[in-house]
Amino acid sequence: MAGAFKGFGQKAIPFLKALDFHQSREWFQENRDLFDSELHEPFCDLVETLTERFEAAKLGLRGDRKKSLFRINRDVRFSKDKRPYNRHLSAILSPDGSKMSQGVFYVHIGLERCFAGVAWWQPAPELLQAMRKAIVTKPAAFRGMVSSLKKAGLDLDPEDCLKRAPRGFEDVGEDDLAQAVRNRHFVVRHDIDPATIHSPALVDDLVGFTLGAKPLLDWGRAIQGTAVAA
């Protein structure tokens, strides 16, 4: 299969380490060919291979090599940290192939860690409100989703949750529901062993994770439909 993911180059992580050390546009341009061959082109192949596999699995997620990757360049306009380059490369596959839609797959290859996620990240206020209402009014569906995730070895990430109940949800008594309505995002994550990124088997690992996370996608999509209709 042309463009099939064969693995990241052996110099992918060393390149990121060197780039982080130099943080220089001159160094990056001098080593652009290495970035392309070891990291960027394999990442593009990964996106396209995952798109085919996700379509076959009816996961409703897709991307392409031009739109899905985030730039290695940092946006430093409003940051005190003026280093020009990220310490990672990442991409999103989504229902419409853009980076703007919700209910997405994210993959991140970086110095600190390599991981994937399935997320409803920073949902618009009306969707977040609808999700919180669904947790309270249809607790069996929410708990069923959480249970299905646990069977796949996944848990909702409580990162960045509110310290107090949001307005209108102060009286939620059951602990699991009270915790859930404080979420700003609904996310599950999967750590990738950095040693495995050089093999085509990474695709099977990521497809398996995303299939395990499908209950979260399905739960959010059902609510999204009612939120949009409303």
URSUL-V375094 format. One record per residue. RES is the residue in one small letter. SS is DSSP state (H for helix, E for strand, L for the rest). Layout:
res->RES ss->SS
res->RES ss->SS
This chain:
res->m ss->L
res->a ss->L
res->g ss->L
res->a ss->L
res->f ss->L
res->k ss->L
res->g ss->L
res->f ss->L
res->g ss->L
res->q ss->L
res->k ss->L
res->a ss->H
res->i ss->H
res->p ss->H
res->f ss->H
res->l ss->H
res->k ss->H
res->a ss->H
res->l ss->H
res->d ss->H
res->f ss->H
res->h ss->H
res->q ss->L
res->s ss->L
res->r ss->H
res->e ss->H
res->w ss->H
res->f ss->H
res->q ss->H
res->e ss->H
res->n ss->L
res->r ss->H
res->d ss->H
res->l ss->H
res->f ss->H
res->d ss->H
res->s ss->H
res->e ss->H
res->l ss->H
res->h ss->H
res->e ss->H
res->p ss->H
res->f ss->H
res->c ss->H
res->d ss->H
res->l ss->H
res->v ss->H
res->e ss->H
res->t ss->H
res->l ss->H
res->t ss->H
res->e ss->H
res->r ss->H
res->f ss->H
res->e ss->H
res->a ss->H
res->a ss->L
res->k ss->L
res->l ss->L
res->g ss->L
res->l ss->L
res->r ss->E
res->g ss->L
res->d ss->L
res->r ss->L
res->k ss->L
res->k ss->L
res->s ss->L
res->l ss->E
res->f ss->L
res->r ss->L
res->i ss->L
res->n ss->E
res->r ss->L
res->d ss->L
res->v ss->L
res->r ss->L
res->f ss->L
res->s ss->L
res->k ss->L
res->d ss->L
res->k ss->L
res->r ss->L
res->p ss->L
res->y ss->E
res->n ss->L
res->r ss->L
res->h ss->E
res->l ss->E
res->s ss->E
res->a ss->E
res->i ss->E
res->l ss->E
res->s ss->E
res->p ss->L
res->d ss->L
res->g ss->L
res->s ss->L
res->k ss->L
res->m ss->L
res->s ss->L
res->q ss->L
res->g ss->L
res->v ss->E
res->f ss->E
res->y ss->E
res->v ss->E
res->h ss->E
res->i ss->E
res->g ss->E
res->l ss->L
res->e ss->L
res->r ss->L
res->c ss->E
res->f ss->E
res->a ss->E
res->g ss->E
res->v ss->E
res->a ss->E
res->w ss->E
res->w ss->L
res->q ss->L
res->p ss->L
res->a ss->L
res->p ss->H
res->e ss->H
res->l ss->H
res->l ss->H
res->q ss->H
res->a ss->H
res->m ss->H
res->r ss->H
res->k ss->H
res->a ss->H
res->i ss->H
res->v ss->H
res->t ss->H
res->k ss->L
res->p ss->H
res->a ss->H
res->a ss->H
res->f ss->H
res->r ss->H
res->g ss->H
res->m ss->H
res->v ss->H
res->s ss->H
res->s ss->H
res->l ss->H
res->k ss->H
res->k ss->H
res->a ss->L
res->g ss->L
res->l ss->L
res->d ss->L
res->l ss->L
res->d ss->L
res->p ss->L
res->e ss->L
res->d ss->L
res->c ss->L
res->l ss->L
res->k ss->L
res->r ss->L
res->a ss->L
res->p ss->L
res->r ss->L
res->g ss->L
res->f ss->L
res->e ss->L
res->d ss->L
res->v ss->L
res->g ss->L
res->e ss->L
res->d ss->H
res->d ss->H
res->l ss->H
res->a ss->H
res->q ss->H
res->a ss->H
res->v ss->H
res->r ss->L
res->n ss->L
res->r ss->L
res->h ss->L
res->f ss->E
res->v ss->E
res->v ss->E
res->r ss->E
res->h ss->E
res->d ss->E
res->i ss->E
res->d ss->L
res->p ss->H
res->a ss->H
res->t ss->H
res->i ss->L
res->h ss->L
res->s ss->L
res->p ss->L
res->a ss->H
res->l ss->H
res->v ss->H
res->d ss->H
res->d ss->H
res->l ss->H
res->v ss->H
res->g ss->H
res->f ss->H
res->t ss->H
res->l ss->H
res->g ss->H
res->a ss->L
res->k ss->H
res->p ss->H
res->l ss->H
res->l ss->H
res->d ss->H
res->w ss->H
res->g ss->H
res->r ss->H
res->a ss->H
res->i ss->H
res->q ss->H
res->g ss->H
res->t ss->H
res->a ss->H
res->v ss->H
res->a ss->H
res->a ss->L
